[in-house]
Amino acid sequence: NAESAHKMSFGKTTSLCCEAYREMLENLSLMQVSKDSKIKNISGVIQNIIFYQQEYRELPTMLLKQFNKTFFTKSYLIDLIECTHLYIRMLDAYTKSNTLIVQQTKKLQKKVLCVDTTA
């Protein structure tokens, strides 16, 4: 079935993306404890981005919610949990030494037109 093959391919691609994201977080974590101040500064800039933008903050939660054992492997789930744990640890450490400013999406409010029907 073509649809099933597509979903399996999507599962493999998602697994690779999660693994790459986890590796990036691990590298950022190592950069943050570097003795070189330039490397620490670069790590801080990147962390500002991943903790500020809503898409990056919600990524681990979204991936956990979308997990389906039919299409994803156990190793993907392990990577995802480790990635989420690392992200939370980094966020916790970041907020202890920095003020966290986050981007929020603006919700569109519907305008209600009031019409006086008594006149």
VEXKOL-54355 format. One record per atom (N, C-alpha, C, O, CB): x, y, z. Coordinates in steps of 0.001 Angstrom, whole numbers, plus 500000, padded with zeros to 6 digits. Glycine has a CB too. Layout:
! residues N
XYZ/...
! end
This chain:
! residues 119
500851498822500000/500000500000500000/500898501245500000/501809501365500820/499031499996501234/500634502146499088/501446503356498928/501333504267500143/502320504872500564/501028504115497669/500134504365500706/499933505235501872/500722504717503072/501321505495503813/498433505333502223/500715503432503252/501441502811504356/502949503017504186/503652503313505153/501110501306504441/503434502861502969/504855503071502682/505245504525502940/506328504800503458/505176502683501225/504366505445502580/504618506876502821/504700507155504324/505574507899504769/503503507748502172/503801506567505100/503808506780506550/505059506194507184/505621506786508106/502561506162507187/505504505034506701/506730504432507224/507931505312506884/508826505485507712/506925503005506654/507955505864505680/509017506768505273/509005508023506137/510057508515506547/508874507134503791/507810508536506409/507663509705507276/508206509394508670/508870510228509285/506180510144507357/507918508193509158/508406507787510475/509916507765510535/510504508212511520/507864506428510838/510557507247509488/512020507201509441/512604508603509356/513596508904510021/512495506361508249/512001509456508549/512469510833508411/512332511583509730/513244512301510139/511689511558507307/511200511415510389/510973512067511676/511976511582512710/512464512363513526/509545511809512164/512281510291512673/513260509723513590/514636510351513377/515319510692514343/513338508204513414/515039510503512135/516330511125511829/516354512594512271/517365513073512785/516629511021510319/515261513290512072/515176514698512486/515278514830514003/515955515723514512/513858515327511992/514611513945514712/514658513962516170/516078513696516662/516564514352517583/513687512922516754/516726512734516039/518100512410516413/519023513605516166/519882513903516996/518596511181515627/518855514283515046/519672515463514733/519400516595515729/520329517279516159/519393515946513291/518131516792516094/517765517835517053/518381517531518425/518888518430519096/516219517956517167/518334516258518834/518927515848520115/520429516103520090/520985516614521062/518636514347520408/521090515753518990/522532515979518878/522860517466518929/523862517858519527/523070515368517580/522030518293518313/522242519741518364/522133520234519813/522949521038520263/521214520478517456/521120519746520538/520954520151521936/522141519687522783/522609520424523651/519641519583522508/522628518471522534/523796517976523265/525011518852523001/525763519172523922/524099516523522875/525205519242521738/526331520126521403/526182521489522053/527159522046522553/526449520288519889/524973522034522054/524740523323522718/525037523231524211/525615524142524803/523289523788522499/524634522123524801/524877521914526222/526381521874526509/526843522456527490/524203520610526697/527132521197525663/528590521155525823/529221522521525572/530165522911526259/529198520121524873/528699523237524594/529220524577524297/529018525516525477/529854526384525732/528541525155523047/527922525349526194/527594526236527307/528587526106528458/528770527058529217/526190525946527806/529228524954528604/530205524765529684/531645524900529197/532582524578529928/530012523400530326/531822525375527970/533151525564527404/533910526655528165/533312527571528729/533051525923525910/535226526535528167/536072527561528788/536242528769527877/536604529853528334/537443526979529139/535980528580526590/536104529649525602/534845530524525645/533741530039525396/536324529061524170/535010531794525957/533860532696526093/533129532913524774/531917533130524768/534313534033526643/533851532856523656/533191533020522354/532221531862522096/531110532067521607/534245533102521214/532652530664522428/531782529498522231/530567529589523154/529450529268522749/532562528180522492/530787530024524388/529669530205525327/528681531236524801/527469531040524895/530189530634526711/529192532336524247/528324533387523709/527505532877522529/526314533171522425/529156534600523282/528133532122521650/527414531558520500/526309530628520990/525188530659520483/528388530797519556/526635529809521970/525641528902522545/524476529685523151/523316529299523009/526290528002523613/524795530776523820/523750531609524418/522821532212523377/521609532281523583/524373532713525236/523390532649522261/522578533224521180/521629532167520608/520445532430520397/523487533796520057/522162530981520363/521327529909519812/520249529509520808/519105529271520421/522186528685519439/520604529431522088/519608529099523106/518518530164523192/517346529843523387/520280528930524467/518905531429523047/517895532499523019/516858532219521945/515660532403522161/518556533873522772/517320531777520802/516416531509519681/515512530322519976/514296530406519802/517212531253518401/516105529204520427/515267528010520609/514336528124521815/513318527433521867/516145526780520764/514657528965522770/513750529132523909/512757530272523693/511738530339524380/514550529385525178/513038531157522759/512151532293522475/511031531899521520/509870532227521762/512950533459521884/511359531214520462/510368530933519425/509468529767519813/509922528705520240/511061530635518100/508201530006519651/507188529048520064/507329527698519353/507120526654519971/505815529620519808/507673527707518088/507795526460517326/508832525536517946/508615524327518030/508165526756515869/509966526098518386/511008525286519005/510587524814520397/510878523680520778/512316526077519089/509907525672521157/509472525292522500/508449524162522456/508453523288523322/508884526501523228/507586524174521465/506512523191521405/506899521909520670/506142520938520687/505318523799520744/508055521893520033/508450520741519226/508484519424520011/507876518453519562/509802520996518624/509171519344521167/509191518062521881/507789517579522282/507473516398522141/510059518183523122/506966518483522773/505604518107523179/504784517645521988/504063516651522073/504903519282523865/504892518361520881/504145517999519682/504552516614519183/503695515807518823/504364519045518583/505854516337519161/506332515040518694/505890513911519623/505561512817519164/507851515052518576/505884514179520922/505400513159521862/503914512867521643/503488511713521697/505638513614523315/503142513902521400/501701513713521166/501436512942519879/500458512200519791/500989515068521112/502292513111518888/502081512477517592/502674511075517505/502567510422516467/502668513334516512/503295510607518582/503913509286518531/502863508210518281/501809508187518916/504672508996519833/503176507320517341/502301506206516990/503195504990516812/504044504969515921/501454506504515687/503013503977517651/503915502823517616/503841502040516309/504712501217516031/503605501902518765/502818502288515514/502704501619514223/503748502135513230/504261501371512412/501299501812513654/504061503431513305/504941504054512316/506317504423512864/507250504642512091/504286505283511770/506452504493514187/507720504901514781/508323503747515568/507606502911516119/507527506130515688/509637503714515614/510334502638516302/510514502964517788/510333504101518224/511695502381515644/510871501940518539/511147502126519958/512376503022520141/512428503829521070/511360500760520656/513355502878519259/514552503717519360/514209505190519129/514811506076519736/515619503256518347/513234505448518242/512775506829518040/512154507365519322/512422508499519718/511755506909516877/511330506556519968/510691506992521214/511742507291522277/511629508275523009/509708505918521725/512752506452522359/513833506683523328/514558507985523004/514808508790523901/514835505497523331/514899508201521729/515541509453521312/514670510656521645/515156511684522117/515842509427519810/513387510509521393/512452511613521638/512365511944523126/512353513116523500/511059511263521097/512305510938523959/512239511165525410/513541511784525905/513520512710526716/511954509840526162/514681511274525421/515971511847525816/516092513294525345/516597514153526068/517129511008525248/515631513547524146/515661514902523584/514803515846524428/515228516953524761/515166514896522115/513610515404524766/512700516219525578/513306516486526954/513243517605527462/511330515522525724/513888515456527545/514516515605528856/515674516605528798/515801517475529659/515016514245529367/516506516466527780/517630517383527606/517140518812527404/517694519747527982/518498516949526419/516108518985526589/515548520313526333/515060520945527641/515327522118527902/514386520227525309/514357520181528449/513826520702529722/514966521049530678/514921522082531346/512874519670530380/515985520194530749/517146520488531597/517831521773531153/518197522608531980/518146519322531567/518004521927529829/518655523129529311/517804524368529575/518330525420529940/518925522986527808/516509524246529393/515606525372529648/515656525764531118/515666526951531446/514159525017529237/515688524781531998/515772525046533433/517068525793533765/517046526789534488/515693523726534232/518188525312533240/519476525971533491/519499527378532900/520034528308533504/520629525137532905/518915527523531719/518880528819531045/518083529838531856/518504530985532004/518280528674529641/516943529423532374/516092530363533109/516670530726534472/516276531735535056/514704529776533287/517593529927534986/518238530263536261/519228531407536094/519487532145537044/518952529038536839/519784531561534895/520783532603534688/520325533715533736/521039534702533558/522043531984534160/519158533571533128/518655534560532171/517165534796532408/516457533961532972/518907534093530708/516729535942531964/515299536205531945/514762535626530653/515258535935529569/514981537737532068/513758534795530770/513199534150529590/512090535010529016/511088535292529674/512673532742529928/512290535415527791/511270536160527053/510807535240525943/511614534741525160/511819537541526486/509513535020525880/509003534078524890/508105534773523882/507436535761524184/508245532950525571/508113534228522686/507252534721521620/505900534047521790/505817532836521995/507865534440520195/504864534828521706/503526534269521793/502800534549520492/502975535596519869/502749534852523001/501993533599520106/501190533844518918/499977534649519345/499406534434520414/500772532509518216/499606535562518499/498433536379518800/497203535656518288/497144535225517136/498549537800518168/496236535534519160/494988534913518748/494100535984518136/493944537079518678/494280534213519944/493538535644517021/492640536584516370/491316536599517107/490704535558517348/492437536222514885/490895537775517452/489614537893518131/488564538245517096/488760539112516245/489665538958519266/487452537552517192/486354537850516274/485647539098516758/485340539256517939/485360536657516167/485407539956515827/484681541167516174/483196540879515993/482762540349514971/485141542386515300/482448541240516999/481010541013516949/480356542344516643/480595543342517323/480467540401518287/479540542346515627/478828543543515247/477498543542515971/476686542633515799/478638543629513710/477283544549516770/476031544654517509/475070545510516705/475392546635516322/476256545252518928/473934544988516463/472913545716515722/471729545930516642/471204544989517238/472491544954514428/471321547170516746/470169547497517603/468899547175516803/468576547858515832/470192549027518064/468197546139517223/466986545717516534/465720546323517131/464616546081516643/466886544220516558/465891547110518192/464724547711518845/464255548966518123/463135549423518352/465046548043520295/465066549516517278/464699550774516634/463852550568515417/463461551536514765/465918551544516262/
! end
